[in-house]
Amino acid sequence: MVEFESRANVRHDTARTGIPKISCAASLCLALFFVSPSLQAAPDAGQKKMSAEKNVNSAESTAEVDARAENLQGQKPLVQFSQLRYDFGNITRGQKVSYAFELQNVGTGVLQIRSIHSACGCINTRIEPKDIFLPGEKGKISFDFDSSFFAGSVVRTLTVDTNQLRNSTQTLTITANIREEIRAAPSLLGVGEILPEYNKSWLIQLPAATRASGSEPEVLPPSAEKASLPKSVLSQLKDTSGDVKPVFVSTSHPSIAAEILPPSETSKNYQLKVSFKGNLPIGPLREKVTVWNTSRHLKELIVPIYGEVVGHVKQSAKYIEFGVVTRPESVRRTLTLSSDRKDFVVESVTAELRRTDALEGVTIADILKYSTVKSNTGTHVNFELRYPDKVKKTQMPINASGVFVVKTNDPDYLELKVPFFGVLRQETR
């Protein structure tokens, strides 16, 4: 019974009675132990062993749930860390480093680590050996830090949430000074607004650098194999002689080309030439160029490309808002479409009305009108919203919304969908 009671998490309250206080899980098991033999089966030796193991596991599980749920009156958990700040010192960009903050429950109650929030996705955390700590038990919060996207002085924090009554959150801080074996200047390429057939080139500097020291073997990142790099390139990436140098370059979109230019007579730096070849999709531009190189820790240097690919058609508004419309008046709004192409034409305009019970039986022609007028400044699409005669008189406002569909002959804007909103209200006198 001594072994069983220790597994069932016997709690003592010696301050008041000096008598052991047995948990609900242990009491339940004792009650089952004294059940009348007439209600018990006669299991063989194997069944007895399985039953005993099952009871012990059940007692442990119940005790753990009790520990998670609450502490006894007067019992207070208290976490104490060996340190709240750790400095990695000088590390190299791309290097993955690890550390563990040691902790101990110095309180009288059961401590639970509820969650750990890191400042960014560059940190992976884990609690060892578990997230529940009895009084006096020790553990640690371990983490891995990926420095691939940082340079210079870096400060990151971990927020630890516990079940302490006071100061339930603790902040752990890590710092580092991250040096670069290879870098791009500028570190990202911003192109602003460009047309789909845009053709232009940019030069990005790749300053020469010294390889980081270390005795560990050269390991290629898994992304190198996923990128289907030629075998000759994979072998060059393991070159440890001399300074760091770029070996190969790849882009994330076929309409973006990139090449490495060797150092010139006046400069030791390599250069990265990035060119647009047109046929880019309309919308936000979020692409990248990857420079594969011989550095020890950052063989995959990524240069992001940001911008907006816009077409030849400009529209004066993204949506149409009519406001409040009362009978018998109507409200008119105008959408202007302009293009630098002389042959631009608005071919048709239709509407899709959001159907509601209040607009049952109302046609689009009863509530909406639209027309187009072409001028030197563009094509003006006129919209009109009115209170339909078929709607029954009501004091409640009626929402009228939907989408105008404008079709043009521009290949990038064959169909424009413009949302509209309005409120129909019976005029009160």
Rosetta blueprint (number, residue, H / E / L):
1 M L
2 V H
3 E H
4 F H
5 E H
6 S H
7 R H
8 A L
9 N L
10 V L
11 R E
12 H E
13 D L
14 T L
15 A L
16 R L
17 T L
18 G L
19 I L
20 P E
21 K E
22 I L
23 S L
24 C H
25 A H
26 A H
27 S H
28 L H
29 C H
30 L H
31 A H
32 L H
33 F H
34 F L
35 V L
36 S L
37 P H
38 S H
39 L H
40 Q L
41 A L
42 A L
43 P L
44 D L
45 A H
46 G H
47 Q H
48 K H
49 K H
50 M H
51 S H
52 A H
53 E H
54 K H
55 N H
56 V H
57 N H
58 S H
59 A H
60 E H
61 S H
62 T H
63 A H
64 E H
65 V H
66 D H
67 A H
68 R H
69 A H
70 E L
71 N L
72 L L
73 Q L
74 G L
75 Q L
76 K L
77 P L
78 L L
79 V E
80 Q E
81 F E
82 S L
83 Q L
84 L L
85 R E
86 Y E
87 D E
88 F E
89 G E
90 N E
91 I E
92 T E
93 R L
94 G L
95 Q L
96 K E
97 V E
98 S E
99 Y E
100 A E
101 F E
102 E E
103 L E
104 Q E
105 N E
106 V L
107 G L
108 T L
109 G L
110 V L
111 L E
112 Q E
113 I E
114 R E
115 S E
116 I E
117 H E
118 S E
119 A L
120 C L
121 G L
122 C L
123 I E
124 N E
125 T E
126 R E
127 I E
128 E E
129 P L
130 K L
131 D L
132 I E
133 F E
134 L L
135 P L
136 G L
137 E L
138 K E
139 G E
140 K E
141 I E
142 S E
143 F E
144 D E
145 F E
146 D E
147 S L
148 S L
149 F L
150 F L
151 A L
152 G E
153 S E
154 V E
155 V E
156 R E
157 T E
158 L E
159 T E
160 V E
161 D E
162 T E
163 N L
164 Q L
165 L L
166 R L
167 N L
168 S L
169 T E
170 Q E
171 T E
172 L E
173 T E
174 I E
175 T E
176 A E
177 N E
178 I E
179 R E
180 E L
181 E L
182 I L
183 R L
184 A L
185 A E
186 P L
187 S L
188 L L
189 L E
190 G E
191 V E
192 G E
193 E E
194 I E
195 L L
196 P L
197 E L
198 Y L
199 N L
200 K L
201 S E
202 W E
203 L E
204 I E
205 Q E
206 L E
207 P L
208 A L
209 A E
210 T L
211 R L
212 A L
213 S L
214 G L
215 S L
216 E L
217 P L
218 E L
219 V L
220 L L
221 P L
222 P H
223 S H
224 A H
225 E H
226 K H
227 A L
228 S L
229 L L
230 P L
231 K H
232 S H
233 V H
234 L H
235 S H
236 Q H
237 L L
238 K L
239 D L
240 T L
241 S L
242 G L
243 D L
244 V E
245 K L
246 P E
247 V E
248 F E
249 V E
250 S E
251 T E
252 S L
253 H L
254 P L
255 S L
256 I E
257 A E
258 A E
259 E E
260 I E
261 L E
262 P L
263 P L
264 S L
265 E L
266 T L
267 S L
268 K L
269 N L
270 Y E
271 Q E
272 L E
273 K E
274 V E
275 S E
276 F E
277 K L
278 G L
279 N L
280 L L
281 P L
282 I L
283 G E
284 P E
285 L E
286 R E
287 E E
288 K E
289 V E
290 T E
291 V E
292 W E
293 N E
294 T L
295 S L
296 R L
297 H L
298 L L
299 K L
300 E E
301 L E
302 I E
303 V E
304 P E
305 I E
306 Y E
307 G E
308 E E
309 V E
310 V L
311 G L
312 H L
313 V E
314 K E
315 Q E
316 S L
317 A L
318 K L
319 Y L
320 I E
321 E E
322 F E
323 G E
324 V E
325 V E
326 T E
327 R L
328 P L
329 E L
330 S E
331 V E
332 R E
333 R E
334 T E
335 L E
336 T E
337 L E
338 S E
339 S E
340 D L
341 R L
342 K L
343 D L
344 F L
345 V L
346 V E
347 E E
348 S E
349 V E
350 T E
351 A E
352 E E
353 L E
354 R L
355 R L
356 T L
357 D H
358 A H
359 L H
360 E L
361 G L
362 V L
363 T L
364 I H
365 A H
366 D H
367 I H
368 L E
369 K E
370 Y E
371 S E
372 T E
373 V E
374 K E
375 S E
376 N L
377 T L
378 G E
379 T E
380 H E
381 V E
382 N E
383 F E
384 E E
385 L E
386 R E
387 Y L
388 P L
389 D L
390 K L
391 V L
392 K L
393 K L
394 T L
395 Q L
396 M L
397 P L
398 I E
399 N E
400 A E
401 S E
402 G E
403 V E
404 F E
405 V E
406 V E
407 K E
408 T E
409 N L
410 D L
411 P L
412 D L
413 Y L
414 L L
415 E E
416 L E
417 K E
418 V E
419 P E
420 F E
421 F E
422 G E
423 V E
424 L E
425 R E
426 Q L
427 E L
428 T L
429 R L
